[in-house]
Amino acid sequence: MSTLIKCEFIKIKHSLGLLSLLILALIPILINLARPLMIRQKYTLFDLYFPLFNQYSLFFPLVLMMLTATIFYIEYQNGTYIDWITYGYSKIALVTSKLIVAVILAMVFITIDFTIMTIGLVWWVPMSLHGFIKMAASFWLFSLMAVLINIPLSAIVINMTRNAIVTAIFSIILMIVNAIFMAAPFGYYIPSVFAYRLGLLPIAQSDFYTNTSVALTVGTILASICILILFVMTIGQFSWRRKIES
């Protein structure tokens, strides 16, 4: 497996798309950290973090889906799909190695985003240890949930369509759907929306759901089932002979 993972990193080593995606992930953070320069007033941690988190929660899933699509699309773009699946490894190992690379890169993105965000917030507003812990819990809860949902989902879409543009359009549609339903009282039935509201829980319980315990239980169960199904489907796509292999 380590050999396959190294091969995947070599394939994307010189991809400019990764840098573009990192910049895209940083846009909502940088824009909101620039607010005190444009609107001079006294800010609290919540004043800056809350709008930053709202915008980040819309952009980051898009980044994750495009990141995963990039890793899988390399084989279709370069015409190396047949070579890839005939490496002599099982298809499960091949697909899993790509998913692992996507997760590793996503974690790198999250760490960079979190570091820059924290430095910027500390620069502008006083932050207690308690405030930092709540903010960190909020940011990482959402980010990790987004990784678990969007990476396998993107893998399914890109391998079904073998088209990066279709995957990008699907990602944008999903972003719009999340924006529409993020404030809905039934949002915990939608895993991607639940991830956003879960991120709000450490910093503003009143912005979670009215019945916190029920929403948390139901949302967690449904999200867990959804994530399991997505990963199984991602692997399952390659368990039979595909048309491209004929």
Backbone as CSV, one residue per row, in Angstrom:
resi,resn,N_x,N_y,N_z,CA_x,CA_y,CA_z,C_x,C_y,C_z
1,MET,0.826,-1.214,0.000,0.000,0.000,0.000,0.862,1.268,0.000
2,SER,1.965,1.235,0.764,2.831,2.421,0.823,3.407,2.759,-0.554
3,THR,3.713,1.710,-1.336,4.233,1.933,-2.695,3.195,2.621,-3.574
4,LEU,1.946,2.171,-3.466,0.866,2.772,-4.252,0.645,4.227,-3.855
5,ILE,0.702,4.496,-2.561,0.511,5.867,-2.075,1.623,6.776,-2.597
6,LYS,2.864,6.276,-2.570,3.988,7.054,-3.105,3.794,7.342,-4.593
7,CYS,3.313,6.348,-5.326,3.060,6.523,-6.763,2.018,7.611,-7.011
8,GLU,0.979,7.629,-6.177,-0.075,8.636,-6.338,0.461,10.038,-6.070
9,PHE,1.325,10.166,-5.073,1.913,11.472,-4.783,2.820,11.930,-5.925
10,ILE,3.531,10.994,-6.525,4.394,11.335,-7.665,3.556,11.846,-8.837
11,LYS,2.406,11.219,-9.062,1.533,11.605,-10.179,1.051,13.050,-10.049
12,ILE,0.756,13.458,-8.813,0.176,14.800,-8.620,1.200,15.808,-8.118
13,LYS,2.466,15.393,-8.075,3.516,16.226,-7.497,3.587,17.602,-8.140
14,HIS,3.455,17.657,-9.441,3.619,18.931,-10.160,2.283,19.527,-10.615
15,SER,1.218,19.108,-9.985,-0.102,19.610,-10.373,-0.342,21.012,-9.816
16,LEU,-0.559,21.958,-10.719,-0.867,23.326,-10.289,-2.261,23.410,-9.690
17,GLY,-3.098,22.406,-10.016,-4.456,22.400,-9.497,-4.503,22.346,-7.986
18,LEU,-3.530,21.684,-7.367,-3.506,21.578,-5.906,-3.312,22.950,-5.264
19,LEU,-2.403,23.736,-5.830,-2.171,25.083,-5.307,-3.418,25.942,-5.477
20,SER,-4.080,25.807,-6.609,-5.312,26.565,-6.864,-6.396,26.199,-5.856
21,LEU,-6.495,24.913,-5.540,-7.502,24.464,-4.580,-7.184,24.962,-3.176
22,LEU,-5.907,24.985,-2.825,-5.518,25.511,-1.513,-5.873,26.988,-1.408
23,ILE,-5.619,27.736,-2.462,-5.969,29.163,-2.482,-7.478,29.338,-2.363
24,LEU,-8.239,28.492,-3.071,-9.698,28.554,-2.992,-10.172,28.299,-1.568
25,ALA,-9.546,27.345,-0.888,-9.926,27.042,0.490,-9.596,28.197,1.432
26,LEU,-8.585,28.971,1.072,-8.154,30.082,1.926,-8.947,31.361,1.690
27,ILE,-9.638,31.454,0.567,-10.345,32.688,0.218,-11.286,33.171,1.319
28,PRO,-12.226,32.340,1.821,-13.126,32.845,2.867,-12.396,33.231,4.145
29,ILE,-11.284,32.560,4.428,-10.506,32.885,5.628,-9.834,34.240,5.470
30,LEU,-9.178,34.451,4.347,-8.456,35.703,4.115,-9.403,36.890,4.002
31,ILE,-10.537,36.686,3.339,-11.512,37.771,3.192,-12.016,38.226,4.553
32,ASN,-12.361,37.276,5.403,-12.909,37.636,6.714,-11.847,38.171,7.666
33,LEU,-10.615,37.717,7.508,-9.546,38.271,8.336,-9.191,39.691,7.909
34,ALA,-9.582,40.064,6.695,-9.316,41.422,6.211,-10.406,42.407,6.630
35,ARG,-11.497,41.905,7.196,-12.615,42.784,7.578,-12.200,43.924,8.500
36,PRO,-11.385,43.673,9.533,-11.002,44.783,10.417,-10.244,45.895,9.706
37,LEU,-9.625,45.590,8.565,-8.936,46.626,7.800,-9.917,47.517,7.057
38,MET,-11.059,46.940,6.679,-12.055,47.675,5.901,-13.134,48.293,6.782
39,ILE,-13.522,47.583,7.818,-14.554,48.078,8.739,-13.941,48.149,10.127
40,ARG,-13.576,49.336,10.523,-12.882,49.496,11.799,-13.891,49.620,12.937
41,GLN,-13.891,48.611,13.783,-14.727,48.591,14.975,-14.127,47.574,15.929
42,LYS,-14.708,47.479,17.106,-14.201,46.507,18.070,-14.823,45.145,17.785
43,TYR,-13.992,44.142,17.571,-14.471,42.800,17.240,-14.229,41.838,18.396
44,THR,-15.134,40.873,18.501,-14.914,39.739,19.393,-14.508,38.542,18.536
45,LEU,-14.083,37.486,19.181,-13.718,36.275,18.442,-14.903,35.760,17.632
46,PHE,-16.084,35.786,18.227,-17.281,35.291,17.550,-17.616,36.160,16.342
47,ASP,-17.421,37.476,16.465,-17.733,38.401,15.365,-16.952,38.056,14.097
48,LEU,-15.708,37.651,14.267,-14.881,37.328,13.107,-15.014,35.867,12.689
49,TYR,-15.087,34.971,13.676,-15.078,33.544,13.341,-16.389,33.076,12.725
50,PHE,-17.517,33.577,13.202,-18.811,33.066,12.743,-19.017,33.258,11.234
51,PRO,-18.852,34.479,10.688,-19.003,34.620,9.223,-17.915,33.875,8.456
52,LEU,-16.722,33.803,9.033,-15.642,33.050,8.396,-16.032,31.574,8.278
53,PHE,-16.555,31.027,9.362,-16.960,29.620,9.373,-18.087,29.362,8.376
54,ASN,-19.045,30.276,8.310,-20.167,30.109,7.375,-19.678,30.008,5.929
55,GLN,-18.778,30.898,5.560,-18.274,30.888,4.182,-17.345,29.699,3.931
56,TYR,-16.535,29.377,4.915,-15.627,28.231,4.788,-16.413,26.935,4.619
57,SER,-17.532,26.815,5.320,-18.340,25.588,5.255,-18.973,25.394,3.879
58,LEU,-19.080,26.457,3.103,-19.594,26.344,1.736,-18.470,26.037,0.743
59,PHE,-17.324,26.688,0.920,-16.222,26.540,-0.024,-15.466,25.231,0.153
60,PHE,-15.243,24.809,1.399,-14.345,23.682,1.620,-14.850,22.362,1.031
61,PRO,-16.153,22.033,1.137,-16.618,20.805,0.470,-16.357,20.824,-1.035
62,LEU,-16.497,21.995,-1.651,-16.193,22.133,-3.078,-14.723,21.818,-3.341
63,VAL,-13.856,22.329,-2.474,-12.419,22.065,-2.597,-12.129,20.569,-2.464
64,LEU,-12.767,19.925,-1.493,-12.555,18.492,-1.270,-12.973,17.665,-2.482
65,MET,-14.101,18.018,-3.063,-14.590,17.258,-4.212,-13.685,17.451,-5.425
66,MET,-13.207,18.664,-5.630,-12.314,18.910,-6.759,-10.942,18.271,-6.525
67,LEU,-10.508,18.246,-5.281,-9.242,17.595,-4.943,-9.306,16.105,-5.266
68,THR,-10.365,15.455,-4.821,-10.534,14.023,-5.080,-10.680,13.750,-6.571
69,ALA,-11.445,14.598,-7.240,-11.630,14.433,-8.687,-10.293,14.528,-9.417
70,THR,-9.438,15.446,-8.974,-8.122,15.608,-9.594,-7.294,14.332,-9.482
71,ILE,-7.333,13.716,-8.314,-6.530,12.511,-8.061,-6.995,11.342,-8.927
72,PHE,-8.297,11.194,-9.097,-8.818,10.092,-9.910,-8.780,10.410,-11.406
73,TYR,-9.008,11.678,-11.738,-9.132,12.061,-13.149,-7.813,11.936,-13.904
74,ILE,-6.709,11.937,-13.173,-5.399,11.795,-13.817,-5.359,10.578,-14.734
75,GLU,-5.963,9.474,-14.279,-5.918,8.233,-15.058,-6.728,8.354,-16.351
76,TYR,-7.854,9.070,-16.287,-8.685,9.247,-17.489,-8.074,10.294,-18.422
77,GLN,-7.553,11.351,-17.838,-6.980,12.445,-18.627,-5.745,11.992,-19.405
78,ASN,-4.895,11.203,-18.772,-3.646,10.762,-19.397,-3.789,9.453,-20.165
79,GLY,-4.996,8.872,-20.120,-5.210,7.607,-20.807,-4.462,6.449,-20.171
80,THR,-4.251,6.538,-18.853,-3.469,5.506,-18.153,-4.337,4.622,-17.260
81,TYR,-5.656,4.686,-17.455,-6.539,3.906,-16.579,-6.235,2.414,-16.664
82,ILE,-6.099,1.887,-17.875,-5.834,0.451,-18.051,-4.497,0.077,-17.417
83,ASP,-3.489,0.930,-17.614,-2.186,0.675,-16.990,-2.311,0.660,-15.467
84,TRP,-3.107,1.588,-14.958,-3.276,1.721,-13.505,-3.890,0.463,-12.896
85,ILE,-4.967,-0.044,-13.494,-5.650,-1.196,-12.895,-4.930,-2.511,-13.159
86,THR,-3.860,-2.459,-13.971,-3.092,-3.683,-14.227,-1.707,-3.613,-13.579
87,TYR,-1.603,-2.808,-12.517,-0.341,-2.704,-11.784,0.077,-4.043,-11.161
88,GLY,-0.899,-4.931,-10.960,-0.611,-6.176,-10.258,-1.109,-6.163,-8.833
89,TYR,-1.812,-5.066,-8.475,-2.435,-4.956,-7.159,-3.945,-5.119,-7.323
90,SER,-4.622,-5.432,-6.228,-6.080,-5.543,-6.288,-6.687,-4.169,-6.541
91,LYS,-7.857,-4.158,-7.152,-8.536,-2.885,-7.413,-8.854,-2.165,-6.107
92,ILE,-9.186,-2.929,-5.072,-9.491,-2.318,-3.774,-8.278,-1.549,-3.263
93,ALA,-7.097,-2.137,-3.383,-5.874,-1.470,-2.932,-5.598,-0.218,-3.761
94,LEU,-5.834,-0.301,-5.061,-5.595,0.841,-5.947,-6.503,2.014,-5.601
95,VAL,-7.790,1.718,-5.423,-8.755,2.776,-5.099,-8.489,3.325,-3.706
96,THR,-8.215,2.429,-2.762,-7.960,2.856,-1.388,-6.747,3.772,-1.311
97,SER,-5.719,3.485,-2.092,-4.519,4.334,-2.074,-4.848,5.751,-2.532
98,LYS,-5.702,5.879,-3.532,-6.111,7.209,-3.995,-6.932,7.928,-2.923
99,LEU,-7.817,7.201,-2.259,-8.621,7.800,-1.191,-7.730,8.256,-0.038
100,ILE,-6.730,7.447,0.299,-5.814,7.814,1.385,-5.044,9.079,1.034
101,VAL,-4.581,9.166,-0.199,-3.860,10.366,-0.643,-4.771,11.589,-0.582
102,ALA,-6.021,11.420,-0.988,-6.986,12.523,-0.921,-7.181,12.975,0.521
103,VAL,-7.289,12.025,1.440,-7.470,12.356,2.860,-6.226,13.052,3.408
104,ILE,-5.043,12.549,3.062,-3.801,13.166,3.543,-3.692,14.611,3.065
105,LEU,-3.940,14.829,1.784,-3.872,16.191,1.244,-4.935,17.086,1.864
106,ALA,-6.119,16.524,2.093,-7.185,17.294,2.739,-6.760,17.715,4.139
107,MET,-6.106,16.815,4.871,-5.644,17.140,6.218,-4.565,18.223,6.179
108,VAL,-3.725,18.181,5.162,-2.715,19.237,4.996,-3.407,20.574,4.747
109,PHE,-4.392,20.577,3.866,-5.163,21.794,3.588,-5.798,22.327,4.868
110,ILE,-6.445,21.438,5.620,-7.136,21.846,6.848,-6.150,22.447,7.841
111,THR,-4.998,21.809,7.987,-3.989,22.291,8.935,-3.482,23.674,8.539
112,ILE,-3.220,23.870,7.247,-2.774,25.181,6.768,-3.865,26.224,6.992
113,ASP,-5.094,25.885,6.627,-6.220,26.808,6.816,-6.371,27.180,8.286
114,PHE,-6.323,26.172,9.148,-6.516,26.404,10.582,-5.387,27.262,11.150
115,THR,-4.165,27.002,10.728,-3.017,27.765,11.232,-3.114,29.229,10.836
116,ILE,-3.397,29.478,9.560,-3.520,30.862,9.086,-4.693,31.557,9.764
117,MET,-5.816,30.851,9.894,-6.989,31.421,10.558,-6.679,31.779,12.008
118,THR,-6.017,30.881,12.717,-5.708,31.117,14.129,-4.771,32.300,14.301
119,ILE,-3.728,32.363,13.477,-2.785,33.483,13.550,-3.511,34.801,13.291
120,GLY,-4.374,34.811,12.273,-5.117,36.026,11.947,-6.064,36.453,13.051
121,LEU,-6.771,35.499,13.632,-7.719,35.830,14.698,-6.994,36.322,15.947
122,VAL,-5.884,35.677,16.283,-5.103,36.106,17.454,-4.553,37.516,17.237
123,TRP,-4.235,37.827,15.986,-3.711,39.164,15.669,-4.769,40.241,15.902
124,TRP,-6.026,39.941,15.571,-7.071,40.957,15.615,-7.846,41.008,16.929
125,VAL,-8.053,39.879,17.561,-8.905,39.869,18.757,-8.238,39.090,19.884
126,PRO,-8.533,39.465,21.142,-8.018,38.679,22.267,-8.690,37.305,22.286
127,MET,-7.916,36.278,22.588,-8.464,34.924,22.567,-8.004,34.160,23.809
128,SER,-8.971,33.764,24.616,-8.661,32.952,25.791,-8.441,31.506,25.366
129,LEU,-7.888,30.705,26.259,-7.694,29.285,25.963,-9.034,28.606,25.725
130,HIS,-10.035,28.982,26.519,-11.372,28.404,26.363,-11.950,28.757,24.993
131,GLY,-11.768,30.013,24.590,-12.265,30.444,23.284,-11.559,29.727,22.149
132,PHE,-10.249,29.522,22.313,-9.484,28.812,21.285,-9.951,27.366,21.148
133,ILE,-10.188,26.706,22.268,-10.625,25.305,22.244,-11.974,25.179,21.548
134,LYS,-12.896,26.084,21.847,-14.218,26.040,21.209,-14.110,26.280,19.706
135,MET,-13.293,27.257,19.337,-13.112,27.547,17.913,-12.462,26.360,17.196
136,ALA,-11.439,25.782,17.813,-10.748,24.642,17.205,-11.684,23.449,17.057
137,ALA,-12.490,23.202,18.090,-13.446,22.088,18.030,-14.446,22.305,16.906
138,SER,-14.922,23.533,16.781,-15.876,23.875,15.727,-15.271,23.639,14.349
139,PHE,-14.086,24.164,14.131,-13.428,24.085,12.823,-13.109,22.644,12.441
140,TRP,-12.552,21.892,13.365,-12.129,20.526,13.054,-13.298,19.560,12.966
141,LEU,-14.324,19.757,13.771,-15.509,18.896,13.671,-16.106,18.975,12.275
142,PHE,-16.314,20.210,11.825,-16.880,20.369,10.484,-15.940,19.821,9.417
143,SER,-14.667,20.185,9.509,-13.710,19.811,8.465,-13.585,18.299,8.321
144,LEU,-13.508,17.589,9.433,-13.367,16.132,9.377,-14.624,15.472,8.828
145,MET,-15.787,15.986,9.236,-17.044,15.460,8.692,-17.110,15.702,7.187
146,ALA,-16.685,16.879,6.774,-16.698,17.212,5.344,-15.783,16.281,4.556
147,VAL,-14.635,15.953,5.121,-13.700,15.028,4.464,-14.341,13.661,4.274
148,LEU,-14.949,13.141,5.329,-15.535,11.800,5.288,-16.719,11.705,4.325
149,ILE,-17.412,12.810,4.128,-18.581,12.805,3.238,-18.193,13.090,1.789
150,ASN,-17.413,14.131,1.585,-17.198,14.632,0.222,-16.139,13.888,-0.576
151,ILE,-15.152,13.316,0.084,-14.124,12.590,-0.668,-14.692,11.347,-1.348
152,PRO,-15.387,10.456,-0.630,-15.960,9.297,-1.345,-17.048,9.688,-2.333
153,LEU,-17.825,10.738,-2.000,-18.877,11.188,-2.915,-18.274,11.655,-4.233
154,SER,-17.208,12.423,-4.152,-16.549,12.902,-5.363,-15.944,11.750,-6.158
155,ALA,-15.380,10.777,-5.451,-14.794,9.613,-6.129,-15.854,8.864,-6.933
156,ILE,-17.036,8.747,-6.360,-18.136,8.069,-7.056,-18.513,8.829,-8.324
157,VAL,-18.658,10.148,-8.197,-19.093,10.969,-9.336,-18.051,10.970,-10.453
158,ILE,-16.783,11.192,-10.108,-15.752,11.274,-11.144,-15.557,9.935,-11.839
159,ASN,-15.718,8.829,-11.124,-15.538,7.519,-11.750,-16.776,7.065,-12.521
160,MET,-17.930,7.622,-12.185,-19.132,7.341,-12.973,-19.118,8.116,-14.283
161,THR,-18.735,9.379,-14.201,-18.812,10.264,-15.367,-17.505,10.333,-16.156
162,ARG,-16.384,10.115,-15.459,-15.048,10.278,-16.045,-14.906,11.668,-16.676
163,ASN,-15.532,12.640,-16.033,-15.574,13.999,-16.574,-15.394,15.004,-15.435
164,ALA,-14.298,15.753,-15.472,-13.994,16.706,-14.406,-14.988,17.861,-14.374
165,ILE,-15.475,18.272,-15.552,-16.426,19.386,-15.615,-17.750,19.001,-14.965
166,VAL,-18.229,17.797,-15.256,-19.475,17.319,-14.645,-19.322,17.252,-13.133
167,THR,-18.172,16.785,-12.670,-17.920,16.705,-11.232,-17.910,18.089,-10.603
168,ALA,-17.314,19.054,-11.298,-17.281,20.429,-10.790,-18.688,21.007,-10.698
169,ILE,-19.497,20.763,-11.723,-20.883,21.247,-11.716,-21.664,20.605,-10.576
170,PHE,-21.483,19.302,-10.397,-22.140,18.595,-9.295,-21.726,19.197,-7.952
171,SER,-20.447,19.529,-7.806,-19.938,20.114,-6.564,-20.592,21.461,-6.282
172,ILE,-20.745,22.266,-7.324,-21.364,23.583,-7.168,-22.837,23.446,-6.800
173,ILE,-23.524,22.493,-7.443,-24.936,22.248,-7.111,-25.072,21.833,-5.653
174,LEU,-24.176,20.961,-5.204,-24.200,20.520,-3.806,-23.952,21.692,-2.865
175,MET,-23.059,22.598,-3.252,-22.784,23.777,-2.441,-24.035,24.645,-2.312
176,ILE,-24.761,24.799,-3.411,-25.994,25.590,-3.396,-27.054,24.931,-2.521
177,VAL,-27.173,23.612,-2.634,-28.140,22.871,-1.808,-27.815,23.043,-0.330
178,ASN,-26.545,22.943,0.023,-26.141,23.133,1.413,-26.476,24.540,1.896
179,ALA,-26.255,25.533,1.029,-26.560,26.919,1.396,-28.051,27.116,1.636
180,ILE,-28.874,26.439,0.839,-30.327,26.567,0.968,-30.830,25.936,2.262
181,PHE,-30.280,24.769,2.593,-30.821,23.999,3.715,-30.027,24.127,5.011
182,MET,-28.957,24.910,5.025,-28.133,24.965,6.230,-28.885,25.529,7.445
183,ALA,-29.908,26.327,7.201,-30.683,26.875,8.318,-32.000,26.138,8.540
184,ALA,-32.261,25.110,7.747,-33.527,24.374,7.857,-33.592,23.590,9.164
185,PRO,-34.759,23.564,9.821,-34.897,22.838,11.090,-34.753,21.331,10.944
186,PHE,-34.884,20.830,9.719,-34.756,19.389,9.470,-33.397,19.054,8.854
187,GLY,-32.476,19.990,8.902,-31.189,19.833,8.235,-30.366,18.653,8.713
188,TYR,-30.634,18.182,9.924,-29.827,17.064,10.439,-30.116,15.756,9.713
189,TYR,-31.141,15.747,8.871,-31.394,14.572,8.034,-30.475,14.545,6.805
190,ILE,-29.826,15.670,6.535,-28.924,15.785,5.383,-27.492,15.824,5.912
191,PRO,-26.696,14.784,5.719,-25.363,14.705,6.330,-24.468,15.915,6.086
192,SER,-24.452,16.443,4.867,-23.582,17.582,4.577,-24.025,18.837,5.323
193,VAL,-25.325,19.000,5.507,-25.856,20.131,6.277,-25.619,19.903,7.764
194,PHE,-25.799,18.665,8.207,-25.555,18.326,9.609,-24.107,18.622,9.992
195,ALA,-23.179,18.387,9.075,-21.766,18.668,9.345,-21.564,20.146,9.669
196,TYR,-22.248,21.014,8.928,-22.159,22.459,9.187,-22.709,22.806,10.563
197,ARG,-23.893,22.293,10.871,-24.514,22.619,12.159,-23.732,22.000,13.320
198,LEU,-23.117,20.848,13.078,-22.286,20.225,14.112,-21.092,21.117,14.440
199,GLY,-20.566,21.770,13.411,-19.468,22.695,13.634,-19.869,23.910,14.452
200,LEU,-21.148,24.263,14.411,-21.640,25.400,15.197,-21.832,25.052,16.665
201,LEU,-22.016,23.780,16.951,-22.366,23.352,18.309,-21.376,23.822,19.379
202,PRO,-20.064,23.729,19.175,-19.140,24.166,20.234,-19.151,25.669,20.489
203,ILE,-19.508,26.471,19.488,-19.413,27.925,19.651,-20.760,28.596,19.903
204,ALA,-21.852,27.963,19.468,-23.177,28.575,19.624,-24.238,27.482,19.631
205,GLN,-24.493,26.913,20.789,-25.454,25.811,20.875,-26.841,26.246,20.417
206,SER,-27.161,27.524,20.602,-28.476,28.029,20.195,-28.646,27.993,18.679
207,ASP,-27.531,27.948,17.941,-27.592,27.891,16.482,-27.554,26.459,15.959
208,PHE,-27.571,25.479,16.853,-27.594,24.080,16.438,-29.021,23.727,16.059
209,TYR,-29.716,22.951,16.831,-31.121,22.626,16.592,-31.876,22.749,17.907
210,THR,-33.177,22.979,17.805,-33.996,23.188,19.005,-33.872,22.015,19.966
211,ASN,-34.078,20.810,19.455,-33.933,19.606,20.271,-32.529,19.043,20.043
212,THR,-31.594,19.535,20.839,-30.186,19.218,20.609,-29.895,17.723,20.642
213,SER,-30.376,17.034,21.667,-30.045,15.615,21.840,-30.587,14.760,20.697
214,VAL,-31.839,15.023,20.290,-32.446,14.258,19.195,-31.713,14.535,17.884
215,ALA,-31.482,15.811,17.593,-30.804,16.185,16.348,-29.397,15.601,16.296
216,LEU,-28.693,15.645,17.425,-27.329,15.128,17.473,-27.302,13.618,17.268
217,THR,-28.230,12.924,17.910,-28.284,11.460,17.791,-28.670,11.031,16.381
218,VAL,-29.784,11.590,15.892,-30.275,11.222,14.557,-29.270,11.627,13.482
219,GLY,-28.759,12.845,13.588,-27.800,13.335,12.598,-26.532,12.499,12.551
220,THR,-26.026,12.128,13.721,-24.801,11.321,13.783,-25.019,9.938,13.183
221,ILE,-26.148,9.319,13.508,-26.455,7.980,12.981,-26.596,8.017,11.461
222,LEU,-27.382,8.979,10.960,-27.598,9.071,9.511,-26.304,9.402,8.772
223,ALA,-25.516,10.312,9.344,-24.252,10.678,8.706,-23.295,9.486,8.671
224,SER,-23.251,8.718,9.756,-22.371,7.542,9.817,-22.775,6.503,8.780
225,ILE,-24.083,6.267,8.668,-24.584,5.310,7.675,-24.254,5.789,6.263
226,CYS,-24.475,7.072,6.030,-24.205,7.663,4.709,-22.729,7.534,4.343
227,ILE,-21.846,7.844,5.289,-20.402,7.759,5.043,-19.994,6.325,4.719
228,LEU,-20.530,5.368,5.480,-20.224,3.958,5.240,-20.674,3.532,3.841
229,ILE,-21.889,3.937,3.477,-22.424,3.593,2.150,-21.569,4.207,1.045
230,LEU,-21.159,5.457,1.229,-20.352,6.138,0.210,-19.013,5.436,-0.006
231,PHE,-18.360,5.047,1.080,-17.072,4.368,0.943,-17.239,2.988,0.316
232,VAL,-18.300,2.275,0.700,-18.569,0.957,0.111,-18.849,1.098,-1.381
233,MET,-19.629,2.120,-1.752,-19.936,2.348,-3.165,-18.686,2.729,-3.953
234,THR,-17.814,3.515,-3.330,-16.576,3.916,-4.002,-15.734,2.699,-4.360
235,ILE,-15.586,1.796,-3.393,-14.831,0.566,-3.642,-15.603,-0.347,-4.588
236,GLY,-16.925,-0.411,-4.386,-17.768,-1.314,-5.167,-17.800,-0.997,-6.644
237,GLN,-17.572,0.274,-6.995,-17.549,0.664,-8.408,-16.539,-0.153,-9.215
238,PHE,-15.483,-0.569,-8.548,-14.394,-1.248,-9.250,-14.421,-2.761,-9.047
239,SER,-15.482,-3.274,-8.449,-15.553,-4.713,-8.179,-16.045,-5.497,-9.390
240,TRP,-16.523,-4.772,-10.405,-16.928,-5.438,-11.646,-16.190,-4.795,-12.833
241,ARG,-16.203,-5.488,-13.932,-15.513,-4.992,-15.128,-16.275,-3.819,-15.720
242,ARG,-15.608,-2.681,-15.876,-16.237,-1.478,-16.400,-16.039,-1.403,-17.913
243,LYS,-16.884,-0.614,-18.575,-16.808,-0.488,-20.038,-15.437,-0.014,-20.497
244,ILE,-14.849,0.875,-19.716,-13.551,1.433,-20.101,-12.463,0.360,-20.102
245,GLU,-12.718,-0.767,-19.421,-11.729,-1.842,-19.341,-11.857,-2.825,-20.502
246,SER,-12.890,-2.667,-21.307,-13.124,-3.620,-22.407,-12.174,-3.366,-23.582
